[in-house]
Amino acid sequence: MRVKAAPGHRVPTEEDPYKYIEDAKTVDVPDTSYYRRRVATGELLTAENTRGGAKQPAQESAE
């Protein structure tokens, strides 16, 4: 699972509480209950949530 911290958060990793996931870059983490709980509380964002969706081009009128 690819995650990054929500803006303004530093989330400790599961295996080393002195190593943090920050909002600067996306990292790979195992899909464990620890990280799923952090995603559920909003402290971590999944890679799908961090990307801006592709915007649809404006429709031109046929007038």
N, C-alpha and C positions, 0 to 999 in steps of 0.2 A: 504494500500500500504506500502511495506517495503522499506525503503531507508536508505542511509548513505551518508555523505558528500564526495565529490570528494577529492582526496588527496590535502592537503594544504588549504582546505576551512572549514569555520565554518558558518553554515547557521542558522539564527534565526528561531525559530518555529513560526508558524502562530499565536498561542494564547498568546505567551509570548516572546517578542522580546529580552529579556535578558537571555533566555534559548536557547542553541545552539545544533544543530545536528552536530556531528563531525564525522571524518572518522574512529574512533576507533571501533564503533559498529553500527549495523543495528537497526533501530527503526521503529515502526509502526506509520504511520500518516494517517489522512483521505485523501481520493482521491479528493482533492479540486484543483481549478485552481491555487492557490498559489504554492502548491507543484509541480503541473504539469509544471508550468512556470520554476521553479527552476531546474526540470529535463531537460527541453528543453534547458536551457542555459548551462547545464553541471555542475552546482553547486552541484546537488544531483544525485546520482546513484541509480537506482532501484535495488532491491535484485537480479533480473535476471542478471543485468549488473555487479554486484559485485562478483559473483561466477565465478570461473574458470571453463570452460567447461571440461567435461570428455574427456580425450585424447583417441584416438583410438589406440589399440596396433599395433605395427609395423607388417606388413605382412611378413611372412617368405617365402622365395622362395622355391619351391618344387624341387629344383635341387639336 
